[in-house]
Amino acid sequence: MSTMTTTATDLQELDLLIRSIQVSRILGLVADLNVADKVPANGQIKIHDLATACAVHAEPMVRILRGLAAFQIFQVSMDGAVSHTSRSLPLRTDVPDSRHHAALFWNGRGLWETYGKLDVAMTGGIPHEAAWEMNRFAYLRQHPDEARIFDAHMTTFPDRLPAIAAAYDFSRAKVIADIGGGNGGLLREILSRFPTPRGIVFDRKDVIDSLTSEHLLQGRISGQSGSFFDQIPDSADIYMLTWILHDWSDEDCVRILRACRKAMGSHSRLLIGEDILEIDPARAAAMAYVDIQMMAMFGSARIRSEQEFRNLLDESGFSTLRIIPTSAPISLIEAIIKPDA
Protein backbone atom coordinates (compact mmCIF):
# COMPACT_ATOMS: atom_id res chain seq x y z
CA MET A 1 0.00 0.00 0.00
CA SER A 2 1.44 3.37 -0.98
CA THR A 3 2.17 5.92 1.71
CA MET A 4 1.89 8.76 -0.79
CA THR A 5 -0.70 11.38 0.16
CA THR A 6 -3.09 12.81 -2.41
CA THR A 7 -4.16 16.32 -1.46
CA ALA A 8 -7.39 18.12 -2.26
CA THR A 9 -5.38 20.33 -4.64
CA ASP A 10 -4.05 17.24 -6.42
CA LEU A 11 -7.59 15.99 -6.93
CA GLN A 12 -8.83 19.37 -8.12
CA GLU A 13 -6.02 19.70 -10.67
CA LEU A 14 -6.54 16.11 -11.84
CA ASP A 15 -10.27 16.75 -12.28
CA LEU A 16 -9.48 19.76 -14.47
CA LEU A 17 -7.07 17.70 -16.58
CA ILE A 18 -9.66 14.96 -17.01
CA ARG A 19 -12.15 17.55 -18.21
CA SER A 20 -9.65 19.50 -20.31
CA ILE A 21 -11.48 18.34 -23.44
CA GLN A 22 -14.05 21.01 -22.56
CA VAL A 23 -11.46 23.78 -22.33
CA SER A 24 -9.76 22.81 -25.58
CA ARG A 25 -13.05 22.66 -27.45
CA ILE A 26 -14.17 26.03 -26.07
CA LEU A 27 -10.87 27.60 -27.13
CA GLY A 28 -11.36 26.21 -30.61
CA LEU A 29 -14.89 27.61 -30.75
CA VAL A 30 -13.73 31.03 -29.57
CA ALA A 31 -10.98 31.04 -32.21
CA ASP A 32 -13.45 29.97 -34.91
CA LEU A 33 -15.73 32.88 -33.95
CA ASN A 34 -12.70 35.20 -33.83
CA VAL A 35 -13.84 36.43 -30.43
CA ALA A 36 -10.41 37.68 -29.33
CA ASP A 37 -10.17 40.12 -32.24
CA LYS A 38 -13.62 41.49 -31.45
CA VAL A 39 -12.73 42.26 -27.82
CA PRO A 40 -10.80 45.57 -27.68
CA ALA A 41 -7.13 44.98 -26.85
CA ASN A 42 -7.21 47.73 -24.21
CA GLY A 43 -10.89 48.07 -23.43
CA GLN A 44 -14.09 46.14 -22.97
CA ILE A 45 -17.25 45.21 -24.84
CA LYS A 46 -20.70 44.31 -23.59
CA ILE A 47 -21.58 40.65 -24.01
CA HIS A 48 -24.63 41.46 -26.17
CA ASP A 49 -22.52 43.55 -28.54
CA LEU A 50 -19.88 40.83 -28.69
CA ALA A 51 -22.48 38.16 -29.41
CA THR A 52 -23.98 40.33 -32.16
CA ALA A 53 -20.53 40.84 -33.70
CA CYS A 54 -20.03 37.06 -33.69
CA ALA A 55 -23.58 36.36 -34.97
CA VAL A 56 -24.42 34.15 -31.98
CA HIS A 57 -26.74 34.37 -28.97
CA ALA A 58 -25.59 36.29 -25.91
CA GLU A 59 -26.63 33.73 -23.28
CA PRO A 60 -24.47 30.81 -24.50
CA MET A 61 -21.64 33.23 -25.27
CA VAL A 62 -21.42 34.46 -21.68
CA ARG A 63 -21.50 30.88 -20.38
CA ILE A 64 -18.61 29.93 -22.66
CA LEU A 65 -16.55 32.97 -21.66
CA ARG A 66 -17.19 32.42 -17.95
CA GLY A 67 -15.73 28.96 -18.38
CA LEU A 68 -12.58 30.42 -19.90
CA ALA A 69 -12.45 33.20 -17.31
CA ALA A 70 -12.05 30.51 -14.65
CA PHE A 71 -8.64 29.91 -16.26
CA GLN A 72 -7.88 33.65 -16.52
CA ILE A 73 -8.64 33.57 -20.25
CA PHE A 74 -10.75 36.69 -20.76
CA GLN A 75 -12.41 38.60 -17.92
CA VAL A 76 -16.18 38.81 -17.55
CA SER A 77 -17.52 41.45 -15.17
CA MET A 78 -20.67 41.15 -13.09
CA ASP A 79 -22.48 43.53 -15.45
CA GLY A 80 -21.58 41.47 -18.54
CA ALA A 81 -18.57 43.33 -19.91
CA VAL A 82 -15.81 41.29 -21.53
CA SER A 83 -12.16 42.35 -21.57
CA HIS A 84 -8.82 40.73 -22.28
CA THR A 85 -6.34 39.19 -19.88
CA SER A 86 -2.69 38.35 -20.53
CA ARG A 87 -3.84 34.82 -21.43
CA SER A 88 -6.54 35.82 -23.91
CA LEU A 89 -4.51 38.42 -25.80
CA PRO A 90 -2.44 35.71 -27.58
CA LEU A 91 -5.69 34.47 -29.14
CA ARG A 92 -5.81 37.65 -31.26
CA THR A 93 -4.60 37.33 -34.84
CA ASP A 94 -2.65 40.61 -34.78
CA VAL A 95 -0.11 39.80 -32.06
CA PRO A 96 3.40 38.39 -32.74
CA ASP A 97 2.93 35.31 -30.57
CA SER A 98 -0.63 34.50 -31.67
CA ARG A 99 -2.13 31.16 -30.69
CA HIS A 100 -5.20 31.68 -32.86
CA HIS A 101 -4.21 29.09 -35.46
CA ALA A 102 -3.04 26.68 -32.77
CA ALA A 103 -6.52 26.75 -31.20
CA LEU A 104 -8.06 26.06 -34.61
CA PHE A 105 -5.56 23.32 -35.49
CA TRP A 106 -5.98 21.35 -32.28
CA ASN A 107 -9.75 21.46 -32.71
CA GLY A 108 -9.81 20.22 -36.29
CA ARG A 109 -12.16 17.31 -36.88
CA GLY A 110 -9.30 15.25 -38.26
CA LEU A 111 -7.50 15.37 -34.92
CA TRP A 112 -10.52 14.88 -32.69
CA GLU A 113 -11.68 11.78 -34.54
CA THR A 114 -8.11 10.46 -34.47
CA TYR A 115 -7.76 10.80 -30.72
CA GLY A 116 -11.05 8.98 -30.34
CA LYS A 117 -9.17 5.98 -31.76
CA LEU A 118 -6.00 6.43 -29.70
CA ASP A 119 -6.43 3.01 -28.10
CA VAL A 120 -5.54 1.23 -31.35
CA ALA A 121 -1.97 2.53 -31.01
CA MET A 122 -1.54 0.31 -27.97
CA THR A 123 -1.69 -2.78 -30.18
CA GLY A 124 0.34 -1.45 -33.11
CA GLY A 125 -2.36 0.33 -35.11
CA ILE A 126 -2.40 3.90 -36.41
CA PRO A 127 -5.24 5.93 -34.84
CA HIS A 128 -5.61 8.34 -37.78
CA GLU A 129 -5.99 5.50 -40.26
CA ALA A 130 -8.42 3.71 -37.94
CA ALA A 131 -10.52 6.88 -37.79
CA TRP A 132 -10.37 7.94 -41.43
CA GLU A 133 -9.23 4.89 -43.44
CA MET A 134 -6.49 7.02 -45.03
CA ASN A 135 -3.18 8.50 -43.99
CA ARG A 136 -2.83 12.03 -42.64
CA PHE A 137 -1.58 13.62 -45.85
CA ALA A 138 -4.35 12.09 -47.95
CA TYR A 139 -6.79 13.49 -45.41
CA LEU A 140 -5.30 16.99 -45.71
CA ARG A 141 -5.57 16.84 -49.50
CA GLN A 142 -9.26 16.04 -49.15
CA HIS A 143 -9.84 18.69 -46.46
CA PRO A 144 -8.09 21.84 -47.73
CA ASP A 145 -9.63 24.02 -45.01
CA GLU A 146 -7.84 22.00 -42.33
CA ALA A 147 -4.69 21.81 -44.47
CA ARG A 148 -4.44 25.61 -44.68
CA ILE A 149 -4.96 25.89 -40.91
CA PHE A 150 -2.14 23.38 -40.45
CA ASP A 151 0.15 25.40 -42.75
CA ALA A 152 -0.63 28.60 -40.82
CA HIS A 153 -0.16 26.86 -37.48
CA MET A 154 3.30 25.65 -38.51
CA THR A 155 4.45 29.23 -39.12
CA THR A 156 3.12 30.66 -35.83
CA PHE A 157 5.89 29.45 -33.56
CA PRO A 158 7.15 32.82 -32.32
CA ASP A 159 10.33 31.39 -30.84
CA ARG A 160 11.33 28.74 -33.37
CA LEU A 161 11.39 30.45 -36.76
CA PRO A 162 13.52 33.39 -35.58
CA ALA A 163 15.68 30.99 -33.53
CA ILE A 164 16.50 28.91 -36.62
CA ALA A 165 17.23 31.98 -38.73
CA ALA A 166 19.51 33.39 -36.03
CA ALA A 167 21.39 30.16 -35.29
CA TYR A 168 22.97 29.61 -38.71
CA ASP A 169 24.88 31.79 -41.17
CA PHE A 170 22.87 31.65 -44.39
CA SER A 171 24.71 34.58 -45.97
CA ARG A 172 26.95 32.49 -48.26
CA ALA A 173 24.07 30.59 -49.83
CA LYS A 174 22.68 31.62 -53.20
CA VAL A 175 19.70 29.26 -53.06
CA ILE A 176 18.02 27.75 -49.99
CA ALA A 177 15.52 24.94 -50.58
CA ASP A 178 13.00 24.29 -47.80
CA ILE A 179 11.77 20.75 -48.39
CA GLY A 180 8.26 20.27 -47.04
CA GLY A 181 8.31 24.00 -46.30
CA GLY A 182 4.55 24.60 -46.14
CA ASN A 183 3.61 28.20 -46.87
CA GLY A 184 7.24 29.35 -46.71
CA GLY A 185 7.20 30.90 -43.24
CA LEU A 186 10.70 29.75 -42.33
CA LEU A 187 12.15 30.92 -45.65
CA ARG A 188 10.54 34.32 -45.21
CA GLU A 189 12.11 34.61 -41.76
CA ILE A 190 15.55 33.62 -43.08
CA LEU A 191 15.41 35.85 -46.17
CA SER A 192 14.30 38.83 -44.11
CA ARG A 193 17.63 38.56 -42.25
CA PHE A 194 19.86 37.64 -45.19
CA PRO A 195 19.41 39.81 -48.31
CA THR A 196 21.43 37.72 -50.78
CA PRO A 197 19.86 34.21 -50.99
CA ARG A 198 16.79 33.19 -52.92
CA GLY A 199 14.43 30.51 -51.71
CA ILE A 200 12.64 27.44 -53.05
CA VAL A 201 9.70 26.10 -51.07
CA PHE A 202 8.91 22.50 -52.02
CA ASP A 203 5.73 20.76 -50.88
CA ARG A 204 2.60 18.97 -52.03
CA LYS A 205 0.76 20.46 -55.01
CA ASP A 206 -2.24 21.54 -52.91
CA VAL A 207 0.09 23.46 -50.59
CA ILE A 208 2.03 25.18 -53.38
CA ASP A 209 -1.15 26.05 -55.28
CA SER A 210 -2.42 27.93 -52.21
CA LEU A 211 0.59 30.28 -51.99
CA THR A 212 0.21 33.99 -52.73
CA SER A 213 2.77 36.53 -53.92
CA GLU A 214 3.10 37.64 -50.30
CA HIS A 215 3.98 34.09 -49.28
CA LEU A 216 6.60 34.05 -52.04
CA LEU A 217 8.02 37.48 -51.19
CA GLN A 218 6.99 38.87 -54.58
CA GLY A 219 9.18 36.39 -56.46
CA ARG A 220 12.19 36.04 -54.19
CA ILE A 221 10.86 32.58 -53.28
CA SER A 222 9.73 30.12 -55.94
CA GLY A 223 7.27 27.33 -55.25
CA GLN A 224 7.73 23.81 -56.59
CA SER A 225 5.47 20.85 -55.98
CA GLY A 226 6.18 17.15 -55.82
CA SER A 227 6.97 14.28 -53.50
CA PHE A 228 10.13 14.34 -51.41
CA PHE A 229 10.26 10.57 -51.77
CA ASP A 230 10.89 10.92 -55.49
CA GLN A 231 12.59 14.01 -56.88
CA ILE A 232 13.71 17.13 -55.03
CA PRO A 233 14.81 20.40 -56.70
CA ASP A 234 18.54 20.31 -57.44
CA SER A 235 21.31 22.92 -57.39
CA ALA A 236 20.49 24.50 -54.00
CA ASP A 237 23.30 25.39 -51.62
CA ILE A 238 21.33 24.57 -48.47
CA TYR A 239 18.59 21.97 -48.16
CA MET A 240 16.34 22.24 -45.12
CA LEU A 241 14.13 19.57 -43.57
CA THR A 242 12.38 21.29 -40.68
CA TRP A 243 9.85 19.34 -38.58
CA ILE A 244 9.68 16.75 -41.37
CA LEU A 245 11.45 13.59 -40.27
CA HIS A 246 9.49 13.18 -37.06
CA ASP A 247 6.42 12.53 -39.26
CA TRP A 248 7.96 9.38 -40.75
CA SER A 249 9.25 5.90 -39.93
CA ASP A 250 12.98 5.18 -40.07
CA GLU A 251 12.57 3.55 -43.49
CA ASP A 252 10.74 6.55 -44.90
CA CYS A 253 13.27 8.96 -43.35
CA VAL A 254 16.03 7.15 -45.20
CA ARG A 255 14.07 7.48 -48.47
CA ILE A 256 13.64 11.23 -47.91
CA LEU A 257 17.29 11.70 -47.01
CA ARG A 258 18.49 9.74 -50.02
CA ALA A 259 16.29 11.85 -52.29
CA CYS A 260 17.93 14.93 -50.79
CA ARG A 261 21.39 13.46 -51.29
CA LYS A 262 20.60 12.72 -54.94
CA ALA A 263 19.61 16.37 -55.51
CA MET A 264 22.54 17.88 -53.63
CA GLY A 265 25.85 18.95 -55.10
CA SER A 266 29.21 18.34 -53.47
CA HIS A 267 29.11 21.85 -52.00
CA SER A 268 25.57 21.57 -50.60
CA ARG A 269 24.72 21.40 -46.92
CA LEU A 270 21.75 19.64 -45.33
CA LEU A 271 20.11 21.23 -42.29
CA ILE A 272 17.64 19.15 -40.31
CA GLY A 273 15.53 21.13 -37.85
CA GLU A 274 14.07 18.89 -35.14
CA ASP A 275 13.51 18.60 -31.43
CA ILE A 276 16.15 16.24 -30.02
CA LEU A 277 14.59 13.66 -27.71
CA GLU A 278 14.96 14.43 -24.02
CA ILE A 279 14.53 11.18 -22.11
CA ASP A 280 13.44 12.75 -18.81
CA PRO A 281 9.73 13.64 -19.26
CA ALA A 282 9.90 16.08 -16.35
CA ARG A 283 12.23 18.22 -18.50
CA ALA A 284 10.34 17.90 -21.77
CA ALA A 285 6.58 17.71 -21.25
CA ALA A 286 5.76 19.44 -24.55
CA MET A 287 8.09 17.12 -26.45
CA ALA A 288 6.37 14.09 -24.94
CA TYR A 289 3.06 15.29 -26.34
CA VAL A 290 4.55 15.93 -29.77
CA ASP A 291 5.78 12.33 -29.66
CA ILE A 292 2.27 11.11 -28.81
CA GLN A 293 0.91 13.21 -31.69
CA MET A 294 3.29 11.46 -34.08
CA MET A 295 2.13 8.06 -32.79
CA ALA A 296 -1.52 9.03 -33.23
CA MET A 297 -1.09 10.47 -36.73
CA PHE A 298 1.58 8.23 -38.23
CA GLY A 299 2.20 5.16 -36.06
CA SER A 300 5.96 4.53 -36.04
CA ALA A 301 6.89 8.20 -36.56
CA ARG A 302 8.45 9.76 -33.46
CA ILE A 303 10.78 12.25 -31.83
CA ARG A 304 14.37 10.93 -32.05
CA SER A 305 17.57 11.13 -30.07
CA GLU A 306 20.80 12.62 -31.40
CA GLN A 307 22.24 9.17 -31.97
CA GLU A 308 19.15 8.05 -33.89
CA PHE A 309 19.52 11.04 -36.23
CA ARG A 310 23.21 10.26 -36.70
CA ASN A 311 22.31 6.67 -37.57
CA LEU A 312 19.70 7.76 -40.15
CA LEU A 313 22.16 10.15 -41.77
CA ASP A 314 24.92 7.55 -41.87
CA GLU A 315 22.62 4.99 -43.49
CA SER A 316 21.54 7.58 -46.07
CA GLY A 317 25.07 8.49 -47.13
CA PHE A 318 25.64 11.62 -45.01
CA SER A 319 28.26 12.65 -42.50
CA THR A 320 26.99 14.62 -39.51
CA LEU A 321 29.08 17.75 -39.04
CA ARG A 322 27.56 19.23 -35.88
CA ILE A 323 24.45 19.72 -33.77
CA ILE A 324 23.62 23.41 -33.49
CA PRO A 325 21.45 24.46 -30.53
CA THR A 326 19.08 27.38 -30.95
CA SER A 327 17.41 29.70 -28.49
CA ALA A 328 14.26 27.57 -28.87
CA PRO A 329 13.71 23.85 -28.17
CA ILE A 330 14.55 22.98 -31.80
CA SER A 331 18.12 22.08 -32.87
CA LEU A 332 19.79 22.15 -36.29
CA ILE A 333 21.68 19.08 -37.46
CA GLU A 334 24.17 20.01 -40.18
CA ALA A 335 25.33 17.28 -42.57
CA ILE A 336 27.18 16.83 -45.86
CA ILE A 337 27.36 13.99 -48.37
CA LYS A 338 29.96 11.39 -47.45
CA PRO A 339 32.93 11.60 -49.80
CA ASP A 340 32.57 7.95 -50.70
CA ALA A 341 28.77 7.88 -50.96
BAGULO-663966 format. One line per 8 residues: number of its first residue (from 0); their letters; for each residue x negated, y, z negated of C-alpha. Coordinates in pm, 1 decimal, padded with zeros to 6 digits. Layout:
% BAGULO-663966
NUM = A = X,Y,Z | ... $
***
This chain:
% BAGULO-663966
0 = MSTMTTTA = 00000.0,00000.0,00000.0 | -00143.7,00336.9,00098.4 | -00217.3,00592.2,-00171.3 | -00189.2,00876.3,00078.7 | 00069.7,01138.1,-00016.3 | 00308.5,01280.6,00240.7 | 00415.7,01631.9,00146.0 | 00738.7,01812.0,00225.5 $
8 = TDLQELDL = 00538.2,02032.9,00463.7 | 00405.0,01723.7,00641.7 | 00759.4,01598.7,00693.4 | 00883.2,01937.3,00811.8 | 00601.9,01970.1,01066.7 | 00653.8,01611.0,01183.9 | 01026.5,01675.2,01227.9 | 00947.8,01976.0,01446.8 $
16 = LIRSIQVS = 00707.3,01770.5,01658.5 | 00965.5,01496.3,01700.6 | 01215.5,01754.7,01821.0 | 00965.3,01949.7,02031.0 | 01147.9,01833.5,02344.2 | 01404.8,02100.7,02256.0 | 01145.6,02378.0,02232.5 | 00975.8,02281.1,02558.0 $
24 = RILGLVAD = 01304.7,02266.3,02745.5 | 01416.5,02602.7,02606.6 | 01086.7,02759.9,02713.4 | 01136.4,02620.6,03061.0 | 01488.7,02760.6,03075.1 | 01372.6,03102.7,02956.9 | 01098.4,03103.6,03221.1 | 01344.9,02996.9,03490.8 $
32 = LNVADKVP = 01572.9,03287.7,03394.9 | 01270.5,03519.8,03382.9 | 01383.5,03642.8,03042.7 | 01040.7,03768.1,02932.8 | 01016.8,04012.2,03224.4 | 01362.4,04149.4,03145.2 | 01273.4,04225.8,02782.2 | 01079.6,04556.6,02768.0 $
40 = ANGQIKIH = 00713.5,04498.1,02684.6 | 00721.3,04772.8,02421.4 | 01089.1,04807.5,02343.5 | 01409.3,04614.4,02296.8 | 01724.9,04521.1,02483.5 | 02069.8,04430.5,02359.0 | 02157.8,04065.4,02400.6 | 02463.4,04145.6,02616.8 $
48 = DLATACAV = 02251.6,04355.0,02854.0 | 01988.4,04082.9,02869.1 | 02248.5,03816.3,02941.1 | 02397.9,04032.8,03215.6 | 02053.1,04083.9,03370.2 | 02003.2,03706.0,03369.0 | 02358.2,03636.0,03497.4 | 02442.1,03415.3,03197.6 $
56 = HAEPMVRI = 02674.4,03436.6,02897.0 | 02558.7,03628.7,02590.8 | 02662.9,03372.5,02327.9 | 02446.7,03080.8,02449.7 | 02164.3,03323.3,02526.9 | 02142.2,03446.0,02168.4 | 02150.3,03088.0,02037.9 | 01861.4,02993.1,02265.6 $
64 = LRGLAAFQ = 01655.2,03296.7,02166.0 | 01718.5,03242.3,01795.1 | 01573.4,02896.3,01838.5 | 01257.8,03041.9,01990.4 | 01245.4,03319.7,01731.5 | 01205.5,03050.6,01465.3 | 00863.6,02991.2,01626.3 | 00788.3,03365.3,01652.1 $
72 = IFQVSMDG = 00863.7,03356.9,02024.7 | 01075.4,03669.4,02076.0 | 01240.6,03859.6,01792.4 | 01618.1,03881.3,01755.1 | 01751.5,04144.8,01517.4 | 02067.3,04115.1,01308.6 | 02248.0,04352.7,01545.0 | 02158.0,04147.2,01854.4 $
80 = AVSHTSRS = 01857.4,04333.4,01991.3 | 01581.0,04129.2,02152.8 | 01215.6,04234.7,02156.8 | 00881.6,04072.7,02227.5 | 00633.8,03918.7,01987.6 | 00269.2,03835.1,02053.3 | 00384.4,03481.9,02142.6 | 00653.5,03582.3,02390.9 $
88 = LPLRTDVP = 00451.1,03842.0,02580.2 | 00243.7,03571.1,02758.0 | 00569.0,03446.6,02914.3 | 00581.0,03764.7,03126.2 | 00460.4,03732.6,03483.7 | 00265.4,04061.0,03477.6 | 00010.6,03979.6,03206.4 | -00339.7,03839.1,03273.9 $
96 = DSRHHAAL = -00293.3,03530.7,03056.6 | 00062.7,03450.0,03167.0 | 00212.8,03116.1,03068.7 | 00520.1,03168.1,03286.3 | 00421.4,02909.2,03546.1 | 00303.8,02667.6,03277.0 | 00651.6,02674.9,03120.4 | 00806.3,02605.6,03461.0 $
104 = FWNGRGLW = 00555.6,02332.3,03549.3 | 00598.4,02134.5,03228.3 | 00974.6,02146.2,03271.4 | 00981.1,02022.3,03629.1 | 01216.1,01731.3,03687.9 | 00930.0,01524.9,03826.3 | 00749.5,01536.8,03491.8 | 01052.1,01487.9,03269.1 $
112 = ETYGKLDV = 01167.7,01178.3,03453.9 | 00810.8,01046.1,03447.2 | 00776.4,01080.3,03071.8 | 01104.9,00897.6,03033.7 | 00917.3,00598.3,03175.9 | 00599.7,00642.9,02969.5 | 00642.7,00300.7,02810.0 | 00554.2,00123.0,03135.3 $
120 = AMTGGIPH = 00196.8,00253.1,03101.2 | 00153.9,00031.0,02797.1 | 00168.8,-00278.1,03018.0 | -00033.6,-00145.1,03310.7 | 00235.8,00032.8,03510.9 | 00240.0,00390.1,03641.1 | 00524.1,00593.2,03484.2 | 00561.1,00834.0,03778.0 $
128 = EAAWEMNR = 00598.7,00549.8,04025.9 | 00842.2,00371.2,03794.2 | 01051.9,00688.1,03778.7 | 01036.7,00793.6,04142.9 | 00922.7,00489.0,04343.6 | 00649.4,00702.3,04502.9 | 00317.8,00850.2,04398.9 | 00282.7,01203.1,04263.7 $
136 = FAYLRQHP = 00158.0,01362.2,04585.3 | 00434.5,01209.1,04795.2 | 00679.4,01349.1,04540.6 | 00530.0,01698.6,04570.6 | 00557.1,01684.4,04950.1 | 00926.4,01604.3,04915.2 | 00984.4,01869.2,04646.0 | 00809.2,02184.1,04773.3 $
144 = DEARIFDA = 00962.5,02401.9,04501.4 | 00783.5,02199.8,04233.0 | 00469.2,02181.3,04446.7 | 00444.0,02560.6,04468.3 | 00496.1,02589.0,04091.3 | 00213.7,02337.7,04045.4 | -00014.6,02540.5,04274.9 | 00063.5,02860.3,04082.3 $
152 = HMTTFPDR = 00015.6,02686.2,03747.5 | -00329.6,02565.1,03851.0 | -00444.5,02923.3,03911.8 | -00311.8,03066.1,03582.9 | -00589.1,02945.1,03355.7 | -00715.1,03282.0,03232.1 | -01033.4,03138.6,03084.4 | -01133.2,02873.8,03337.4 $
160 = LPAIAAAY = -01139.2,03045.0,03675.6 | -01352.5,03339.4,03558.3 | -01567.8,03099.1,03353.5 | -01650.2,02890.8,03661.6 | -01723.4,03198.2,03872.9 | -01951.4,03338.6,03602.7 | -02139.2,03015.8,03528.7 | -02297.1,02960.9,03870.6 $
168 = DFSRAKVI = -02488.5,03178.9,04116.8 | -02287.2,03164.8,04439.4 | -02470.9,03457.8,04597.2 | -02694.7,03249.0,04825.6 | -02406.5,03059.0,04983.1 | -02268.3,03162.0,05320.4 | -01969.8,02926.4,05305.6 | -01801.6,02774.6,04998.8 $
176 = ADIGGGNG = -01552.4,02493.7,05057.8 | -01299.9,02429.0,04780.4 | -01176.5,02074.8,04838.9 | -00825.5,02027.3,04703.8 | -00831.3,02399.6,04629.9 | -00455.0,02459.6,04614.0 | -00361.5,02819.6,04686.5 | -00723.7,02935.4,04670.5 $
184 = GLLREILS = -00719.9,03090.0,04324.0 | -01070.3,02975.0,04233.5 | -01214.9,03091.8,04565.1 | -01053.5,03432.1,04520.5 | -01211.2,03461.3,04175.7 | -01554.7,03362.4,04307.5 | -01540.9,03584.8,04617.1 | -01430.4,03882.9,04410.7 $
192 = RFPTPRGI = -01762.6,03856.4,04225.2 | -01985.9,03764.3,04519.5 | -01941.0,03980.9,04831.3 | -02143.3,03771.5,05077.9 | -01986.3,03420.6,05099.0 | -01678.8,03318.8,05292.4 | -01443.1,03051.2,05171.3 | -01264.4,02743.8,05304.5 $
200 = VFDRKDVI = -00969.9,02610.0,05107.1 | -00891.4,02249.6,05202.2 | -00573.2,02076.5,05087.9 | -00259.7,01897.5,05202.5 | -00076.0,02046.3,05501.1 | 00224.0,02153.7,05290.9 | -00009.4,02345.6,05059.3 | -00203.4,02517.9,05338.1 $
208 = DSLTSEHL = 00114.8,02604.8,05528.2 | 00241.6,02793.4,05220.7 | -00059.0,03027.7,05199.2 | -00021.5,03398.8,05273.0 | -00276.8,03652.8,05392.4 | -00310.1,03764.1,05030.2 | -00397.5,03408.5,04927.5 | -00660.1,03404.9,05203.9 $
216 = LQGRISGQ = -00802.4,03748.1,05119.2 | -00698.7,03886.8,05458.3 | -00917.5,03639.2,05645.6 | -01219.4,03603.5,05419.1 | -01085.6,03258.0,05327.9 | -00973.5,03012.1,05594.1 | -00726.9,02732.7,05524.9 | -00773.4,02381.4,05659.5 $
224 = SGSFFDQI = -00547.1,02084.5,05597.9 | -00618.3,01715.4,05582.3 | -00697.3,01427.5,05349.6 | -01013.1,01434.1,05140.6 | -01026.0,01056.7,05176.9 | -01088.6,01092.0,05549.4 | -01259.3,01400.8,05688.4 | -01370.5,01712.6,05502.6 $
232 = PDSADIYM = -01481.5,02039.9,05670.0 | -01853.7,02030.7,05744.4 | -02130.8,02292.2,05739.1 | -02049.0,02450.1,05400.2 | -02329.6,02538.7,05162.2 | -02132.9,02456.8,04847.3 | -01858.6,02197.4,04815.9 | -01634.5,02224.5,04511.6 $
240 = LTWILHDW = -01413.4,01957.5,04356.7 | -01238.2,02129.1,04068.0 | -00984.9,01933.7,03858.2 | -00968.0,01674.9,04137.1 | -01145.3,01358.7,04026.8 | -00948.8,01317.9,03705.6 | -00642.5,01252.8,03925.9 | -00795.7,00937.8,04074.6 $
248 = SDEDCVRI = -00925.5,00590.1,03993.5 | -01298.0,00517.7,04007.4 | -01257.4,00354.6,04349.2 | -01073.9,00655.3,04490.2 | -01326.6,00895.9,04335.0 | -01603.4,00714.5,04520.5 | -01406.7,00747.9,04846.9 | -01364.1,01123.4,04791.5 $
256 = LRACRKAM = -01729.5,01170.1,04700.7 | -01849.2,00973.6,05001.6 | -01628.6,01184.7,05228.9 | -01793.1,01493.2,05079.1 | -02139.0,01346.1,05129.2 | -02060.1,01271.8,05493.5 | -01960.8,01636.6,05550.8 | -02253.8,01787.8,05362.7 $
264 = GSHSRLLI = -02584.5,01894.8,05509.6 | -02921.2,01833.6,05347.2 | -02911.2,02184.6,05200.4 | -02557.2,02156.9,05060.2 | -02472.0,02139.6,04692.2 | -02175.0,01963.9,04533.0 | -02011.0,02123.2,04229.0 | -01763.8,01914.6,04031.1 $
272 = GEDILEID = -01553.5,02112.7,03784.8 | -01407.4,01889.4,03513.9 | -01351.0,01859.7,03143.1 | -01614.7,01624.4,03002.0 | -01459.3,01366.2,02771.1 | -01496.2,01443.4,02401.7 | -01453.4,01118.0,02211.0 | -01344.4,01275.3,01880.8 $
280 = PARAAAMA = -00972.6,01364.4,01925.8 | -00990.1,01608.1,01635.0 | -01222.6,01822.1,01849.9 | -01034.0,01790.3,02176.5 | -00657.7,01770.5,02124.8 | -00575.7,01944.2,02454.7 | -00809.5,01711.6,02644.6 | -00636.9,01408.6,02493.9 $
288 = YVDIQMMA = -00305.6,01529.2,02633.8 | -00455.3,01592.8,02976.9 | -00578.0,01233.3,02965.9 | -00226.7,01110.7,02881.3 | -00090.9,01321.3,03168.5 | -00328.8,01145.9,03407.9 | -00213.2,00806.3,03279.1 | 00152.1,00903.3,03323.1 $
296 = MFGSARIR = 00108.7,01047.1,03672.5 | -00157.7,00822.6,03823.2 | -00220.0,00516.1,03606.4 | -00595.7,00453.5,03604.5 | -00688.6,00820.3,03655.7 | -00845.4,00975.7,03346.2 | -01078.3,01225.4,03183.3 | -01436.7,01092.5,03204.8 $
304 = SEQEFRNL = -01757.4,01113.2,03006.6 | -02079.8,01262.1,03140.1 | -02223.9,00916.7,03196.9 | -01914.9,00805.0,03389.1 | -01951.8,01103.6,03623.2 | -02320.7,01026.4,03670.2 | -02231.5,00666.6,03757.4 | -01970.4,00775.6,04015.3 $
312 = LDESGFST = -02216.4,01014.9,04177.4 | -02491.8,00755.1,04187.0 | -02261.8,00498.7,04348.8 | -02153.6,00758.5,04606.7 | -02506.7,00849.5,04713.2 | -02563.9,01161.7,04501.1 | -02826.1,01265.4,04249.9 | -02699.3,01461.7,03951.2 $
320 = LRIIPTSA = -02908.0,01774.7,03903.6 | -02755.7,01922.8,03588.3 | -02445.1,01972.2,03377.4 | -02361.9,02341.5,03348.8 | -02145.5,02446.2,03052.7 | -01908.4,02738.2,03095.0 | -01740.8,02970.0,02848.5 | -01425.6,02756.5,02886.9 $
328 = PISLIEAI = -01370.7,02384.5,02817.4 | -01455.3,02297.8,03179.9 | -01811.8,02208.1,03287.5 | -01979.1,02215.0,03629.4 | -02168.2,01908.0,03746.1 | -02416.9,02000.9,04018.0 | -02532.8,01728.1,04257.2 | -02717.8,01682.9,04585.8 $
336 = IKPDA = -02735.7,01399.4,04836.8 | -02995.9,01138.7,04745.1 | -03292.8,01160.3,04980.5 | -03256.7,00794.9,05069.9 | -02877.1,00788.4,05096.4 $
***
